[in-house]
Amino acid sequence: MIENENVKVTGIYSKFWRITLVIFSMLLIFVGPTYFTLILTKLKIGYFASISTGFVLFIVGLGLMMFLIRKKLITV
């Protein structure tokens, strides 16, 4: 059996990507419904359109978090 400890894991299982995906999902969950909705409202996009966009970003963030949990990239 060959043991090579210098092999770096690339892809979704690397530490960099795990941390990046967790931070991105947290931004979608918390910033999406609050600040993004506020920015769209200030730009006079429309109240219901901005609320709907914030809700969609929240759902995408939760979906990404569930993906990370199911792939055991993070543990709860």
C-alpha positions in Angstrom: 0.0 0.0 0.0 1.4 3.4 -1.0 0.9 6.1 1.6 1.4 9.6 0.3 0.6 12.3 2.9 1.4 15.2 0.6 -1.6 14.7 -1.7 -4.0 17.6 -1.4 -7.6 17.0 -1.7 -9.2 19.3 -4.3 -12.8 19.8 -5.0 -15.8 20.1 -2.7 -14.1 18.1 0.1 -11.2 20.5 0.6 -11.2 22.7 3.6 -11.3 25.9 1.5 -14.4 24.9 -0.4 -16.2 23.7 2.8 -15.6 27.0 4.5 -16.5 29.0 1.4 -19.8 27.1 0.9 -20.8 27.4 4.5 -20.1 31.2 4.5 -22.0 31.6 1.2 -25.0 29.7 2.5 -25.0 31.7 5.7 -24.9 34.9 3.6 -27.8 33.7 1.5 -29.8 32.7 4.6 -29.3 35.9 6.6 -28.4 38.7 4.1 -30.8 37.6 1.3 -34.0 38.3 3.2 -32.8 41.4 5.0 -30.3 43.6 3.2 -31.0 42.4 -0.4 -34.7 43.0 0.1 -33.9 46.4 1.5 -31.7 47.3 -1.4 -34.4 46.2 -3.9 -37.0 48.2 -2.1 -34.8 51.3 -2.1 -34.3 50.9 -5.8 -38.1 51.0 -6.2 -38.2 47.5 -7.7 -41.5 46.7 -6.0 -42.4 45.5 -2.5 -43.7 42.1 -3.5 -40.9 41.5 -6.0 -38.2 42.3 -3.4 -39.9 40.2 -0.7 -40.2 37.3 -3.2 -36.5 37.6 -4.2 -35.5 37.6 -0.5 -37.6 34.5 0.1 -36.0 32.7 -2.9 -32.5 33.6 -1.6 -33.4 32.3 1.8 -34.7 29.0 0.3 -31.6 28.6 -1.8 -29.4 29.2 1.3 -31.3 26.6 3.2 -31.0 24.2 0.3 -27.3 24.7 0.1 -27.0 24.1 3.9 -29.0 20.9 3.7 -26.8 19.8 0.8 -23.7 20.4 2.9 -25.2 18.5 5.8 -26.3 15.5 3.7 -22.9 15.2 2.0 -21.4 15.3 5.5 -19.2 18.3 4.6 -20.3 19.8 7.9 -21.7 18.2 11.0 -24.4 19.4 13.3 
